[in-house]
Amino acid sequence: MNTKIQPKTLKGFRDYFAEDVNIRQYIKQTFQDLAQSYGYEGLETPALEYSELILGISGSEAEKLYYRFQDHGGRDVMLKYELMTSMCRAIAQSINEIHMPYKRYQMQNVWRADNVQKGRLREFTQLDIDILGSSSQFADAEILEVGLKFLQKLGFKKYIARISNRKILFGILEYLDIPQSYFDGFYISVDKLKKIGEKEVEKELVDIRGIDAEKVSQIMEILKIDNIDDLEKTVGTTKSGGEGIKETKEILSILKKTDLPESTYKFDITLARGLASYTGPIWEYEILDNNIGSVSGGGRYDKIIGRYIGHDICATGVSFGLERLQEIFKENDMTKGISTTSDVLVIPMDKEYIEYSMQIAEKLRSKEVKTMIYPEIKKLSATFKYADKKQFPWVIVIGESEVSTKCVQLKNMETKKQFTVIVEEAIKLIKQK
């Protein structure tokens, strides 16, 4: 006797059935259509990368989460942690064939050995857009605009992009004469402000990052400033801070020229973003509906491709997590109109009616009506029970009378109304809104 194997998934990995798959496809299609409407081109990259090509890009905190191992050929490899780094490798490898500026969108899986919790998996799908080869703040503003339009098209009513700049954060240290060697720990701690609160961040900056307590008090006061103009006389007097303020103001100015409501974006000095790769403007999207919170982040990363080709190429982009949006859709009852089944279930009452059922199904499909033929010959009670469970909006029954008269018996599963009509009339009824 064979030993039964217990079916189970690895922690942090999951399966997706019809309802989830349809939500995921809807979100991805919305993202792809929007990206293409702005001129972004598709890209796909391999799941595995040489570790040496990725190490040192995302920062020490991120590297703790890499799925890194030695393959059968003895190569040091890793599953890609994010799409951006693999994209940079691909661009560097094909640099002579790439025309700049290069606008790319990408929708693929990534892997992180992270703590598993609600909305956070170890395998998940990222939806990215990026612009390479442009130092213009227009590129940053467009990425921000597309992200906000994406949330709008998904049906969210209240959302906002919080915008800052790594150079402003660096300028804080410059202004307070804190050595630049403290910067990595500084921005990682600041990035936790919304999560652990002001007092805990202040404590971490002193106890863990080793910054003088008096200067930490000054840092916390600066981080309370919400008007970018009020930074001009302090942080704005430093080289980095001045550049960061100028870039951020330009982005905000460009966004004001779009049709986006000004309530959908704002400057937020406390925004830090955890990845080491950011070099300038950074942003994060929050959904305010039902206090959902942060759903995405991005920014400018001008130094990464230069690691591979010896000179910098400007780059800016954003990444959305598909699973996070998928769960939000389900929790907030936003799945109405996203079909999880075919439009019609065709039920042949006997084997001799299968051929006619197939002809009817083909006519329905030719008019873009999603149609399934029930593959077994069973009692109507059983097939209608199946149709109810699978939530088919329409059922077509094919029996002797329907075959002889070249008609179909059509039933609306919600209203319970029945119609005996030719297939062309059935199509009209099915496609009525």
Secondary structure, DSSP 8 states (H G I E B T S, - for coil): ----------TT-----HHHHHHHHHHHHHHHHHHHHTT-EE----SEEEHHHHTTSS-HHHHTT--EEE-TTS-EEEE-S-HHHHHHHHHHHTGGG--SSEEEEEEEEEE-----BTTB-SEEEEEEEEEES---HHHHHHHHHHHHHHHHHTT-SSEEEEEEEHHHHHHHHHHTT--GGGHHHHHHHHTTHHHH-HHHHHHHHHHTT---HHHHHHHHHHTT---GGGGTTTGGGSHHHHHHHHHHHHHHHHHHTSSS-GGGEEE-TT---S-TT--SEEEEEEE-GGG-EEEEEEEE--STTHHHHSS---EEEEEEEHHHHHHHHHHTT--TT---S-SEEEEESSGGGHHHHHHHHHHHHHTT--EEE--S---HHHHHHHHHHTT-SEEEEE-HHHHHHT-EEEEETTT--EEEE-HHHHHHHHH--
